[in-house]
Amino acid sequence: MADVSLHSLKALAVFKTLFEAGSASQAARTLGMTQSGVSRSLARLEEDLGLTLYHREKNRLVATPEAGELYDEILRLMGNIEELRHSVLALKEFGTSRLRIAAIPGLSFGFVPRLVASLLENRRFSVSLDMMASHEVQAAVESSHADIGFITLPASSPQLNVEALLTTQAVCLLPASHPLAAQDAVDVTALADQHLVISNQPSLASNPLLELLAQHGVRIAGKTEANIGTITALVAGGAGITVMNPITVHDQLGCHAGVVVRPFTPVMGFDFGLVYRHEWRDSRVLAFLRDRGRELLADYSP
């Protein structure tokens, strides 16, 4: 019957060296042992495991197929031990070694991935990142399917801590060939008779741009509703113009030529926040994401 004792664990290390060295004499030199000591360790390991790992042929050791499989298992075990070591380091630094993040699309094309990259810099950390609508982020955190969420404010929940993280001011995104591109800034009244590209939201009534247009009595020619990840491409293709938060614009604009960004008036703010369950409020990883997020905001300044 296989019996893995402290002695056999030590013998596994000897076996690994023997398997890699190819001979007992070379393994002995590597380990600083006698050749007979290597042989005794191997014999004890075979007895403990109930396996024949080597055939003895004319003073030579010939590995069996079982030896090859055991060697592979040892390598996997060593990988798990190394992963455990990094998990312990993450626990010491942040109090957790696994983090589940949910984020709104507007922050998921560059901003939150950059935060995750900062978290993983020179660290081994298990992270999952899901992109979903703001109300879905909140529900995921409430149900413990996510630990920390990035949402659009305002929001409230008796089960969660909600805190402001970033405030940005909307900009206008339009094709370089568009007549409004010649202006230093685009006012809401200039959107009259223009075709707009807007994000498809559960309720168009909650779209701040459409609300602003209604407040100023501005009638548009029409609108294209699209996933936020395609809006920049639609503008680049001449489908219309849009008004959106500068973080999303910054993260998407790099791959689209022929698009210009102009300030938009009157000021239309976008507020983003963090949501997390109460037990996470003193988490060091939360503090890291909060502080690093505010540092990254400087990169999105005009």
KEVEX-168540 format. One line per field, with one value per residue (C-alpha): residue in three letters; x, y, z. Coordinates in steps of 0.25 Angstrom, whole numbers. Each point is the difference from the previous one (the first is absolute). Layout:
<rs>
aa <- ALA	...
x <- X	...
y <- Y	...
z <- Z	...
</rs>
This chain:
<rs>
aa <- MET	ALA	ASP	VAL	SER	LEU	HIS	SER	LEU	LYS	ALA	LEU	ALA	VAL	PHE	LYS	THR	LEU	PHE	GLU	ALA	GLY	SER	ALA	SER	GLN	ALA	ALA	ARG	THR	LEU	GLY	MET	THR	GLN	SER	GLY	VAL	SER	ARG	SER	LEU	ALA	ARG	LEU	GLU	GLU	ASP	LEU	GLY	LEU	THR	LEU	TYR	HIS	ARG	GLU	LYS	ASN	ARG	LEU	VAL	ALA	THR	PRO	GLU	ALA	GLY	GLU	LEU	TYR	ASP	GLU	ILE	LEU	ARG	LEU	MET	GLY	ASN	ILE	GLU	GLU	LEU	ARG	HIS	SER	VAL	LEU	ALA	LEU	LYS	GLU	PHE	GLY	THR	SER	ARG	LEU	ARG	ILE	ALA	ALA	ILE	PRO	GLY	LEU	SER	PHE	GLY	PHE	VAL	PRO	ARG	LEU	VAL	ALA	SER	LEU	LEU	GLU	ASN	ARG	ARG	PHE	SER	VAL	SER	LEU	ASP	MET	MET	ALA	SER	HIS	GLU	VAL	GLN	ALA	ALA	VAL	GLU	SER	SER	HIS	ALA	ASP	ILE	GLY	PHE	ILE	THR	LEU	PRO	ALA	SER	SER	PRO	GLN	LEU	ASN	VAL	GLU	ALA	LEU	LEU	THR	THR	GLN	ALA	VAL	CYS	LEU	LEU	PRO	ALA	SER	HIS	PRO	LEU	ALA	ALA	GLN	ASP	ALA	VAL	ASP	VAL	THR	ALA	LEU	ALA	ASP	GLN	HIS	LEU	VAL	ILE	SER	ASN	GLN	PRO	SER	LEU	ALA	SER	ASN	PRO	LEU	LEU	GLU	LEU	LEU	ALA	GLN	HIS	GLY	VAL	ARG	ILE	ALA	GLY	LYS	THR	GLU	ALA	ASN	ILE	GLY	THR	ILE	THR	ALA	LEU	VAL	ALA	GLY	GLY	ALA	GLY	ILE	THR	VAL	MET	ASN	PRO	ILE	THR	VAL	HIS	ASP	GLN	LEU	GLY	CYS	HIS	ALA	GLY	VAL	VAL	VAL	ARG	PRO	PHE	THR	PRO	VAL	MET	GLY	PHE	ASP	PHE	GLY	LEU	VAL	TYR	ARG	HIS	GLU	TRP	ARG	ASP	SER	ARG	VAL	LEU	ALA	PHE	LEU	ARG	ASP	ARG	GLY	ARG	GLU	LEU	LEU	ALA	ASP	TYR	SER	PRO
x <- 0	6	4	6	8	9	11	-6	-2	15	2	-9	11	11	-8	-3	15	3	-10	6	14	-2	9	2	15	-4	-12	10	9	-11	-6	13	-3	6	-5	-5	-7	-8	-3	-5	-9	-6	-2	-7	-9	-4	-4	-8	-7	-2	6	12	7	13	4	15	7	15	3	-9	-13	-11	-12	-14	-12	-5	13	-4	-14	5	10	-11	-8	11	2	-15	1	12	-8	-12	10	6	-15	-2	12	-5	-14	6	8	-13	-7	10	0	-15	-7	-5	6	-12	-9	-12	-3	-13	1	-9	4	4	12	3	7	13	-2	-4	10	11	-4	1	13	5	-5	7	13	11	-11	-7	-14	-13	-9	-13	-6	-14	-7	-14	-11	1	-13	6	13	-7	-8	12	7	-13	0	14	3	10	8	2	-8	2	-14	-6	-5	-10	-3	-4	-1	-3	9	12	10	-1	11	3	13	1	-7	2	-6	-6	7	-6	6	-2	6	12	-8	-13	-3	0	14	5	-6	9	-12	-14	-12	-12	-8	10	-6	-13	-3	12	0	5	6	-3	1	-11	-5	-12	-7	3	-7	12	9	7	2	-14	-5	9	-5	-14	3	5	-11	10	-5	9	-1	1	8	7	0	12	9	10	11	-4	-3	14	0	-14	5	13	-9	-8	-13	-1	5	0	2	6	10	14	5	-7	4	15	0	-7	5	14	-4	-9	6	-8	-7	1	-4	-6	-4	-15	-9	-7	8	-6	7	2	2	5	1	4	-9	4	-6	2	11	9	0	14	6	14	-3	-12	9	10	-11	-6	13	6	-13	1	14	-4	-10	11	3	-14	1	-1
y <- 0	14	8	14	3	12	-10	-3	15	2	-12	6	11	-10	-7	12	3	-14	0	13	-4	-14	-7	-3	5	13	2	-3	11	10	-3	-2	-14	-13	-9	-10	10	4	-15	-2	12	-5	-14	6	9	-12	-7	11	2	-14	3	-5	13	-6	-13	-4	-5	-3	11	10	6	0	8	-6	7	2	8	9	2	3	10	7	0	6	11	3	0	9	10	-1	3	12	5	-2	8	12	-1	1	13	6	-3	7	12	1	-9	-9	-7	0	11	0	14	4	13	8	0	15	-3	-14	3	6	6	-12	-9	9	0	-15	0	9	-10	-11	7	-8	-8	-13	2	-7	10	-1	12	0	11	3	11	9	-7	-13	3	4	-13	-8	6	-1	-15	-2	-4	12	6	14	8	12	7	12	10	3	-14	-5	-13	-4	-12	8	11	10	10	10	-3	9	12	4	10	-4	2	0	-10	2	-3	10	3	4	16	0	-5	14	6	1	-6	-6	6	-9	10	-4	-14	5	-8	-9	-15	-6	-13	-4	-12	-9	0	-7	13	12	9	-1	4	13	5	-2	7	12	1	0	10	10	-4	-5	-9	-10	-7	-14	-9	-13	-9	-8	-8	10	-8	3	15	5	-9	5	15	-4	-6	13	-6	13	7	-3	6	-10	0	2	-13	-8	9	0	-16	-2	11	-5	-10	10	11	12	2	13	3	14	5	0	11	1	-9	-14	-8	-15	-6	-13	-8	-12	-10	-11	-8	6	-11	6	14	-1	-9	4	-4	9	11	-3	0	13	8	-6	4	14	1	-6	11	10	-8	3	15	9
z <- 0	-4	12	-2	13	3	-4	-13	-3	2	-9	-11	-1	-1	-11	-8	0	-4	-11	-6	2	-7	10	14	0	-6	9	12	-4	-2	13	8	4	-2	-12	10	8	-13	-3	15	-2	-13	6	12	-9	-9	13	5	-13	-4	-14	-8	-4	-6	-5	4	-12	1	10	-7	3	-11	3	-2	-6	14	4	-12	5	14	-5	-7	13	8	-10	1	15	0	-9	10	12	-8	-2	15	3	-9	6	14	-5	-5	13	8	-9	-3	9	-12	-12	-9	-5	-8	-7	-7	-8	-10	-14	0	9	-5	-13	7	13	9	-8	3	15	-1	-7	11	11	-7	-2	6	8	-2	2	-5	-7	-8	-7	-5	-8	2	1	13	6	-3	7	12	0	-2	12	9	-3	2	-14	0	11	-6	-10	-9	-3	-5	11	7	6	14	6	15	-2	-6	2	-11	-2	-10	-8	-13	-5	-15	-10	-13	-13	-14	-10	-15	-13	-4	-13	8	-1	15	1	-4	13	13	8	-3	7	2	-9	-12	1	-6	-13	2	0	14	4	14	9	1	14	7	0	-10	10	9	-11	5	-14	-4	13	-3	-14	5	10	-11	-10	-10	-11	-6	-14	6	9	-1	12	2	9	7	-6	-14	1	-3	-12	-5	2	-8	-11	-1	6	9	12	14	14	10	12	-3	6	-10	-11	4	1	-13	-9	-3	-10	-8	-9	-5	13	8	14	4	14	2	6	9	10	1	10	1	14	3	13	7	7	9	12	14	3	-11	6	6	-11	-4	-14	0	4	-10	-12	6	1	-13	-7	4	-5	-13	-2	-3	-12	-6	2	-12
</rs>
